[in-house]
Amino acid sequence: MHDHDHQCAGQPRALPDPPEPPIYKTTNTGRHVALTVITGGVWGLFVWWPLHEAVKAQNKRKRIRYAAAMSAYWHAGTASVE
């Protein structure tokens, strides 16, 4: 067994585990529609819409980070073959 960190000749480098896919948030549409109707549109305008936009932006950031992590993962995998 080796006690050093460099790649030994003829032995392929082990790939890291792939990144975990993100868990995306959602909003409960039925509840928000009901509250919007009950409040005459106030809930939808001041709560649901801003919340929806915030969740959408957060999910977009998660997608971008996951795509970058997957790209780095696949690049690491192809670099070890070369």
Jmol script that loads the backbone (N, CA, C; Angstrom):
load data "model"
ATOM      1  N   MET A   1       0.847  -1.183   0.000  1.00  0.00           N
ATOM      2  CA  MET A   1       0.000   0.000   0.000  1.00  0.00           C
ATOM      3  C   MET A   1       0.885   1.237   0.000  1.00  0.00           C
ATOM      4  N   HIS A   2       0.493   2.208  -0.779  1.00  0.00           N
ATOM      5  CA  HIS A   2       1.265   3.440  -0.874  1.00  0.00           C
ATOM      6  C   HIS A   2       0.811   4.442   0.173  1.00  0.00           C
ATOM      7  N   ASP A   3       1.760   5.239   0.653  1.00  0.00           N
ATOM      8  CA  ASP A   3       1.408   6.282   1.609  1.00  0.00           C
ATOM      9  C   ASP A   3       1.653   7.674   1.035  1.00  0.00           C
ATOM     10  N   HIS A   4       1.640   7.787  -0.277  1.00  0.00           N
ATOM     11  CA  HIS A   4       1.825   9.091  -0.899  1.00  0.00           C
ATOM     12  C   HIS A   4       0.633   9.420  -1.781  1.00  0.00           C
ATOM     13  N   ASP A   5       0.519  10.700  -2.184  1.00  0.00           N
ATOM     14  CA  ASP A   5      -0.676  11.177  -2.863  1.00  0.00           C
ATOM     15  C   ASP A   5      -0.559  11.246  -4.374  1.00  0.00           C
ATOM     16  N   HIS A   6       0.623  11.036  -4.946  1.00  0.00           N
ATOM     17  CA  HIS A   6       0.738  11.195  -6.397  1.00  0.00           C
ATOM     18  C   HIS A   6       0.254   9.945  -7.127  1.00  0.00           C
ATOM     19  N   GLN A   7      -0.034  10.108  -8.399  1.00  0.00           N
ATOM     20  CA  GLN A   7      -0.541   9.006  -9.216  1.00  0.00           C
ATOM     21  C   GLN A   7       0.614   8.082  -9.586  1.00  0.00           C
ATOM     22  N   CYS A   8       0.455   6.808  -9.338  1.00  0.00           N
ATOM     23  CA  CYS A   8       1.489   5.839  -9.671  1.00  0.00           C
ATOM     24  C   CYS A   8       1.408   5.505 -11.158  1.00  0.00           C
ATOM     25  N   ALA A   9       2.524   5.211 -11.751  1.00  0.00           N
ATOM     26  CA  ALA A   9       2.582   4.912 -13.184  1.00  0.00           C
ATOM     27  C   ALA A   9       1.738   3.683 -13.492  1.00  0.00           C
ATOM     28  N   GLY A  10       0.907   3.799 -14.511  1.00  0.00           N
ATOM     29  CA  GLY A  10       0.098   2.682 -14.964  1.00  0.00           C
ATOM     30  C   GLY A  10      -1.183   2.470 -14.190  1.00  0.00           C
ATOM     31  N   GLN A  11      -1.405   3.208 -13.118  1.00  0.00           N
ATOM     32  CA  GLN A  11      -2.631   3.065 -12.352  1.00  0.00           C
ATOM     33  C   GLN A  11      -3.551   4.247 -12.644  1.00  0.00           C
ATOM     34  N   PRO A  12      -4.785   3.973 -13.047  1.00  0.00           N
ATOM     35  CA  PRO A  12      -5.699   5.083 -13.324  1.00  0.00           C
ATOM     36  C   PRO A  12      -6.052   5.822 -12.032  1.00  0.00           C
ATOM     37  N   ARG A  13      -6.242   7.111 -12.175  1.00  0.00           N
ATOM     38  CA  ARG A  13      -6.627   7.940 -11.039  1.00  0.00           C
ATOM     39  C   ARG A  13      -8.105   7.689 -10.733  1.00  0.00           C
ATOM     40  N   ALA A  14      -8.425   7.535  -9.485  1.00  0.00           N
ATOM     41  CA  ALA A  14      -9.815   7.294  -9.086  1.00  0.00           C
ATOM     42  C   ALA A  14     -10.626   8.570  -9.278  1.00  0.00           C
ATOM     43  N   LEU A  15     -11.803   8.401  -9.840  1.00  0.00           N
ATOM     44  CA  LEU A  15     -12.694   9.548 -10.027  1.00  0.00           C
ATOM     45  C   LEU A  15     -13.394   9.875  -8.715  1.00  0.00           C
ATOM     46  N   PRO A  16     -13.608  11.156  -8.460  1.00  0.00           N
ATOM     47  CA  PRO A  16     -14.401  11.518  -7.275  1.00  0.00           C
ATOM     48  C   PRO A  16     -15.865  11.147  -7.515  1.00  0.00           C
ATOM     49  N   ASP A  17     -16.628  11.112  -6.458  1.00  0.00           N
ATOM     50  CA  ASP A  17     -18.059  10.856  -6.609  1.00  0.00           C
ATOM     51  C   ASP A  17     -18.689  12.021  -7.358  1.00  0.00           C
ATOM     52  N   PRO A  18     -19.672  11.736  -8.218  1.00  0.00           N
ATOM     53  CA  PRO A  18     -20.333  12.837  -8.925  1.00  0.00           C
ATOM     54  C   PRO A  18     -21.102  13.713  -7.947  1.00  0.00           C
ATOM     55  N   PRO A  19     -21.286  14.989  -8.280  1.00  0.00           N
ATOM     56  CA  PRO A  19     -22.033  15.875  -7.376  1.00  0.00           C
ATOM     57  C   PRO A  19     -23.491  15.447  -7.262  1.00  0.00           C
ATOM     58  N   GLU A  20     -24.049  15.671  -6.115  1.00  0.00           N
ATOM     59  CA  GLU A  20     -25.463  15.350  -5.889  1.00  0.00           C
ATOM     60  C   GLU A  20     -26.335  16.380  -6.613  1.00  0.00           C
ATOM     61  N   PRO A  21     -27.386  15.936  -7.279  1.00  0.00           N
ATOM     62  CA  PRO A  21     -28.286  16.907  -7.904  1.00  0.00           C
ATOM     63  C   PRO A  21     -28.984  17.744  -6.833  1.00  0.00           C
ATOM     64  N   PRO A  22     -29.235  19.010  -7.132  1.00  0.00           N
ATOM     65  CA  PRO A  22     -29.860  19.873  -6.125  1.00  0.00           C
ATOM     66  C   PRO A  22     -31.325  19.521  -5.904  1.00  0.00           C
ATOM     67  N   ILE A  23     -31.821  19.925  -4.763  1.00  0.00           N
ATOM     68  CA  ILE A  23     -33.245  19.784  -4.460  1.00  0.00           C
ATOM     69  C   ILE A  23     -33.865  21.159  -4.690  1.00  0.00           C
ATOM     70  N   TYR A  24     -34.747  21.228  -5.667  1.00  0.00           N
ATOM     71  CA  TYR A  24     -35.361  22.501  -6.020  1.00  0.00           C
ATOM     72  C   TYR A  24     -36.575  22.764  -5.150  1.00  0.00           C
ATOM     73  N   LYS A  25     -36.774  24.027  -4.792  1.00  0.00           N
ATOM     74  CA  LYS A  25     -37.938  24.422  -4.007  1.00  0.00           C
ATOM     75  C   LYS A  25     -39.113  24.714  -4.942  1.00  0.00           C
ATOM     76  N   THR A  26     -40.290  24.557  -4.415  1.00  0.00           N
ATOM     77  CA  THR A  26     -41.507  24.899  -5.157  1.00  0.00           C
ATOM     78  C   THR A  26     -42.423  25.687  -4.226  1.00  0.00           C
ATOM     79  N   THR A  27     -43.421  26.300  -4.800  1.00  0.00           N
ATOM     80  CA  THR A  27     -44.433  26.968  -3.986  1.00  0.00           C
ATOM     81  C   THR A  27     -45.727  26.182  -4.131  1.00  0.00           C
ATOM     82  N   ASN A  28     -46.545  26.169  -3.093  1.00  0.00           N
ATOM     83  CA  ASN A  28     -47.808  25.448  -3.099  1.00  0.00           C
ATOM     84  C   ASN A  28     -48.848  26.303  -3.823  1.00  0.00           C
ATOM     85  N   THR A  29     -49.064  26.006  -5.088  1.00  0.00           N
ATOM     86  CA  THR A  29     -49.919  26.839  -5.930  1.00  0.00           C
ATOM     87  C   THR A  29     -51.360  26.887  -5.429  1.00  0.00           C
ATOM     88  N   GLY A  30     -51.927  25.756  -5.043  1.00  0.00           N
ATOM     89  CA  GLY A  30     -53.319  25.723  -4.596  1.00  0.00           C
ATOM     90  C   GLY A  30     -53.570  26.636  -3.412  1.00  0.00           C
ATOM     91  N   ARG A  31     -52.693  26.580  -2.435  1.00  0.00           N
ATOM     92  CA  ARG A  31     -52.837  27.424  -1.243  1.00  0.00           C
ATOM     93  C   ARG A  31     -52.720  28.898  -1.621  1.00  0.00           C
ATOM     94  N   HIS A  32     -51.747  29.217  -2.477  1.00  0.00           N
ATOM     95  CA  HIS A  32     -51.553  30.616  -2.848  1.00  0.00           C
ATOM     96  C   HIS A  32     -52.721  31.151  -3.684  1.00  0.00           C
ATOM     97  N   VAL A  33     -53.263  30.323  -4.569  1.00  0.00           N
ATOM     98  CA  VAL A  33     -54.422  30.760  -5.368  1.00  0.00           C
ATOM     99  C   VAL A  33     -55.607  31.029  -4.439  1.00  0.00           C
ATOM    100  N   ALA A  34     -55.834  30.132  -3.488  1.00  0.00           N
ATOM    101  CA  ALA A  34     -56.953  30.318  -2.557  1.00  0.00           C
ATOM    102  C   ALA A  34     -56.780  31.607  -1.755  1.00  0.00           C
ATOM    103  N   LEU A  35     -55.574  31.825  -1.234  1.00  0.00           N
ATOM    104  CA  LEU A  35     -55.341  33.049  -0.448  1.00  0.00           C
ATOM    105  C   LEU A  35     -55.432  34.303  -1.316  1.00  0.00           C
ATOM    106  N   THR A  36     -55.020  34.196  -2.565  1.00  0.00           N
ATOM    107  CA  THR A  36     -55.119  35.346  -3.474  1.00  0.00           C
ATOM    108  C   THR A  36     -56.581  35.681  -3.747  1.00  0.00           C
ATOM    109  N   VAL A  37     -57.414  34.670  -3.958  1.00  0.00           N
ATOM    110  CA  VAL A  37     -58.840  34.899  -4.211  1.00  0.00           C
ATOM    111  C   VAL A  37     -59.513  35.475  -2.967  1.00  0.00           C
ATOM    112  N   ILE A  38     -59.210  34.895  -1.802  1.00  0.00           N
ATOM    113  CA  ILE A  38     -59.828  35.350  -0.550  1.00  0.00           C
ATOM    114  C   ILE A  38     -59.455  36.804  -0.245  1.00  0.00           C
ATOM    115  N   THR A  39     -58.208  37.182  -0.512  1.00  0.00           N
ATOM    116  CA  THR A  39     -57.756  38.540  -0.179  1.00  0.00           C
ATOM    117  C   THR A  39     -57.938  39.524  -1.335  1.00  0.00           C
ATOM    118  N   GLY A  40     -58.610  39.105  -2.376  1.00  0.00           N
ATOM    119  CA  GLY A  40     -58.867  40.005  -3.498  1.00  0.00           C
ATOM    120  C   GLY A  40     -57.605  40.382  -4.271  1.00  0.00           C
ATOM    121  N   GLY A  41     -56.630  39.488  -4.318  1.00  0.00           N
ATOM    122  CA  GLY A  41     -55.419  39.722  -5.095  1.00  0.00           C
ATOM    123  C   GLY A  41     -54.242  40.264  -4.299  1.00  0.00           C
ATOM    124  N   VAL A  42     -54.507  40.711  -3.062  1.00  0.00           N
ATOM    125  CA  VAL A  42     -53.439  41.302  -2.249  1.00  0.00           C
ATOM    126  C   VAL A  42     -52.360  40.268  -1.945  1.00  0.00           C
ATOM    127  N   TRP A  43     -52.763  39.056  -1.557  1.00  0.00           N
ATOM    128  CA  TRP A  43     -51.794  37.996  -1.249  1.00  0.00           C
ATOM    129  C   TRP A  43     -50.913  37.691  -2.453  1.00  0.00           C
ATOM    130  N   GLY A  44     -51.520  37.557  -3.607  1.00  0.00           N
ATOM    131  CA  GLY A  44     -50.761  37.234  -4.814  1.00  0.00           C
ATOM    132  C   GLY A  44     -49.771  38.326  -5.184  1.00  0.00           C
ATOM    133  N   LEU A  45     -50.186  39.561  -5.022  1.00  0.00           N
ATOM    134  CA  LEU A  45     -49.332  40.684  -5.415  1.00  0.00           C
ATOM    135  C   LEU A  45     -48.174  40.906  -4.443  1.00  0.00           C
ATOM    136  N   PHE A  46     -48.456  40.833  -3.150  1.00  0.00           N
ATOM    137  CA  PHE A  46     -47.436  41.198  -2.166  1.00  0.00           C
ATOM    138  C   PHE A  46     -46.707  40.017  -1.522  1.00  0.00           C
ATOM    139  N   VAL A  47     -47.234  38.800  -1.656  1.00  0.00           N
ATOM    140  CA  VAL A  47     -46.580  37.645  -1.027  1.00  0.00           C
ATOM    141  C   VAL A  47     -46.208  36.589  -2.064  1.00  0.00           C
ATOM    142  N   TRP A  48     -47.195  36.076  -2.792  1.00  0.00           N
ATOM    143  CA  TRP A  48     -46.952  34.954  -3.686  1.00  0.00           C
ATOM    144  C   TRP A  48     -45.997  35.321  -4.811  1.00  0.00           C
ATOM    145  N   TRP A  49     -46.229  36.411  -5.498  1.00  0.00           N
ATOM    146  CA  TRP A  49     -45.374  36.773  -6.624  1.00  0.00           C
ATOM    147  C   TRP A  49     -43.928  37.021  -6.184  1.00  0.00           C
ATOM    148  N   PRO A  50     -43.665  37.843  -5.124  1.00  0.00           N
ATOM    149  CA  PRO A  50     -42.264  38.007  -4.693  1.00  0.00           C
ATOM    150  C   PRO A  50     -41.639  36.684  -4.231  1.00  0.00           C
ATOM    151  N   LEU A  51     -42.417  35.858  -3.542  1.00  0.00           N
ATOM    152  CA  LEU A  51     -41.914  34.555  -3.100  1.00  0.00           C
ATOM    153  C   LEU A  51     -41.576  33.682  -4.299  1.00  0.00           C
ATOM    154  N   HIS A  52     -42.454  33.667  -5.291  1.00  0.00           N
ATOM    155  CA  HIS A  52     -42.217  32.894  -6.504  1.00  0.00           C
ATOM    156  C   HIS A  52     -40.936  33.355  -7.210  1.00  0.00           C
ATOM    157  N   GLU A  53     -40.743  34.657  -7.306  1.00  0.00           N
ATOM    158  CA  GLU A  53     -39.541  35.190  -7.954  1.00  0.00           C
ATOM    159  C   GLU A  53     -38.276  34.825  -7.170  1.00  0.00           C
ATOM    160  N   ALA A  54     -38.349  34.873  -5.841  1.00  0.00           N
ATOM    161  CA  ALA A  54     -37.196  34.515  -5.012  1.00  0.00           C
ATOM    162  C   ALA A  54     -36.848  33.037  -5.158  1.00  0.00           C
ATOM    163  N   VAL A  55     -37.862  32.178  -5.156  1.00  0.00           N
ATOM    164  CA  VAL A  55     -37.634  30.743  -5.310  1.00  0.00           C
ATOM    165  C   VAL A  55     -37.081  30.445  -6.706  1.00  0.00           C
ATOM    166  N   LYS A  56     -37.615  31.122  -7.709  1.00  0.00           N
ATOM    167  CA  LYS A  56     -37.134  30.920  -9.076  1.00  0.00           C
ATOM    168  C   LYS A  56     -35.659  31.315  -9.205  1.00  0.00           C
ATOM    169  N   ALA A  57     -35.276  32.429  -8.591  1.00  0.00           N
ATOM    170  CA  ALA A  57     -33.881  32.875  -8.637  1.00  0.00           C
ATOM    171  C   ALA A  57     -32.972  31.900  -7.884  1.00  0.00           C
ATOM    172  N   GLN A  58     -33.433  31.406  -6.753  1.00  0.00           N
ATOM    173  CA  GLN A  58     -32.633  30.453  -5.977  1.00  0.00           C
ATOM    174  C   GLN A  58     -32.443  29.150  -6.761  1.00  0.00           C
ATOM    175  N   ASN A  59     -33.499  28.665  -7.396  1.00  0.00           N
ATOM    176  CA  ASN A  59     -33.393  27.451  -8.197  1.00  0.00           C
ATOM    177  C   ASN A  59     -32.457  27.655  -9.383  1.00  0.00           C
ATOM    178  N   LYS A  60     -32.473  28.839  -9.968  1.00  0.00           N
ATOM    179  CA  LYS A  60     -31.570  29.132 -11.085  1.00  0.00           C
ATOM    180  C   LYS A  60     -30.119  29.068 -10.621  1.00  0.00           C
ATOM    181  N   ARG A  61     -29.835  29.657  -9.448  1.00  0.00           N
ATOM    182  CA  ARG A  61     -28.469  29.598  -8.906  1.00  0.00           C
ATOM    183  C   ARG A  61     -28.055  28.161  -8.636  1.00  0.00           C
ATOM    184  N   LYS A  62     -28.977  27.330  -8.130  1.00  0.00           N
ATOM    185  CA  LYS A  62     -28.680  25.917  -7.886  1.00  0.00           C
ATOM    186  C   LYS A  62     -28.377  25.191  -9.188  1.00  0.00           C
ATOM    187  N   ARG A  63     -29.155  25.472 -10.247  1.00  0.00           N
ATOM    188  CA  ARG A  63     -28.914  24.833 -11.552  1.00  0.00           C
ATOM    189  C   ARG A  63     -27.542  25.214 -12.094  1.00  0.00           C
ATOM    190  N   ILE A  64     -27.168  26.487 -11.954  1.00  0.00           N
ATOM    191  CA  ILE A  64     -25.874  26.959 -12.458  1.00  0.00           C
ATOM    192  C   ILE A  64     -24.732  26.290 -11.694  1.00  0.00           C
ATOM    193  N   ARG A  65     -24.842  26.234 -10.357  1.00  0.00           N
ATOM    194  CA  ARG A  65     -23.785  25.598  -9.553  1.00  0.00           C
ATOM    195  C   ARG A  65     -23.678  24.115  -9.870  1.00  0.00           C
ATOM    196  N   TYR A  66     -24.825  23.448 -10.058  1.00  0.00           N
ATOM    197  CA  TYR A  66     -24.810  22.013 -10.372  1.00  0.00           C
ATOM    198  C   TYR A  66     -24.196  21.776 -11.749  1.00  0.00           C
ATOM    199  N   ALA A  67     -24.541  22.610 -12.726  1.00  0.00           N
ATOM    200  CA  ALA A  67     -23.959  22.464 -14.069  1.00  0.00           C
ATOM    201  C   ALA A  67     -22.448  22.657 -14.021  1.00  0.00           C
ATOM    202  N   ALA A  68     -21.978  23.627 -13.238  1.00  0.00           N
ATOM    203  CA  ALA A  68     -20.536  23.853 -13.110  1.00  0.00           C
ATOM    204  C   ALA A  68     -19.863  22.664 -12.431  1.00  0.00           C
ATOM    205  N   ALA A  69     -20.495  22.117 -11.390  1.00  0.00           N
ATOM    206  CA  ALA A  69     -19.931  20.963 -10.687  1.00  0.00           C
ATOM    207  C   ALA A  69     -19.888  19.742 -11.601  1.00  0.00           C
ATOM    208  N   MET A  70     -20.941  19.526 -12.394  1.00  0.00           N
ATOM    209  CA  MET A  70     -20.949  18.387 -13.320  1.00  0.00           C
ATOM    210  C   MET A  70     -19.905  18.568 -14.410  1.00  0.00           C
ATOM    211  N   SER A  71     -19.736  19.788 -14.880  1.00  0.00           N
ATOM    212  CA  SER A  71     -18.721  20.055 -15.894  1.00  0.00           C
ATOM    213  C   SER A  71     -17.330  19.753 -15.346  1.00  0.00           C
ATOM    214  N   ALA A  72     -17.074  20.194 -14.115  1.00  0.00           N
ATOM    215  CA  ALA A  72     -15.778  19.920 -13.485  1.00  0.00           C
ATOM    216  C   ALA A  72     -15.595  18.421 -13.273  1.00  0.00           C
ATOM    217  N   TYR A  73     -16.662  17.743 -12.890  1.00  0.00           N
ATOM    218  CA  TYR A  73     -16.598  16.295 -12.685  1.00  0.00           C
ATOM    219  C   TYR A  73     -16.259  15.580 -13.986  1.00  0.00           C
ATOM    220  N   TRP A  74     -16.952  15.922 -15.071  1.00  0.00           N
ATOM    221  CA  TRP A  74     -16.689  15.257 -16.349  1.00  0.00           C
ATOM    222  C   TRP A  74     -15.319  15.643 -16.897  1.00  0.00           C
ATOM    223  N   HIS A  75     -14.904  16.875 -16.639  1.00  0.00           N
ATOM    224  CA  HIS A  75     -13.572  17.289 -17.082  1.00  0.00           C
ATOM    225  C   HIS A  75     -12.491  16.497 -16.326  1.00  0.00           C
ATOM    226  N   ALA A  76     -12.709  16.273 -15.037  1.00  0.00           N
ATOM    227  CA  ALA A  76     -11.767  15.476 -14.244  1.00  0.00           C
ATOM    228  C   ALA A  76     -11.714  14.044 -14.762  1.00  0.00           C
ATOM    229  N   GLY A  77     -12.860  13.525 -15.185  1.00  0.00           N
ATOM    230  CA  GLY A  77     -12.914  12.159 -15.703  1.00  0.00           C
ATOM    231  C   GLY A  77     -12.206  12.010 -17.031  1.00  0.00           C
ATOM    232  N   THR A  78     -12.358  12.995 -17.915  1.00  0.00           N
ATOM    233  CA  THR A  78     -11.707  12.899 -19.225  1.00  0.00           C
ATOM    234  C   THR A  78     -10.224  13.228 -19.120  1.00  0.00           C
ATOM    235  N   ALA A  79      -9.845  14.047 -18.141  1.00  0.00           N
ATOM    236  CA  ALA A  79      -8.434  14.392 -17.969  1.00  0.00           C
ATOM    237  C   ALA A  79      -7.647  13.184 -17.484  1.00  0.00           C
ATOM    238  N   SER A  80      -8.307  12.280 -16.722  1.00  0.00           N
ATOM    239  CA  SER A  80      -7.590  11.120 -16.207  1.00  0.00           C
ATOM    240  C   SER A  80      -7.363  10.080 -17.298  1.00  0.00           C
ATOM    241  N   VAL A  81      -8.126  10.161 -18.390  1.00  0.00           N
ATOM    242  CA  VAL A  81      -7.976   9.202 -19.489  1.00  0.00           C
ATOM    243  C   VAL A  81      -6.850   9.604 -20.415  1.00  0.00           C
ATOM    244  N   GLU A  82      -6.615  10.911 -20.523  1.00  0.00           N
ATOM    245  CA  GLU A  82      -5.608  11.405 -21.472  1.00  0.00           C
ATOM    246  C   GLU A  82      -4.209  11.015 -21.112  1.00  0.00           C
TER     247      GLU A  82
END
end "model"
wireframe off; spacefill off
backbone 0.3
color backbone group
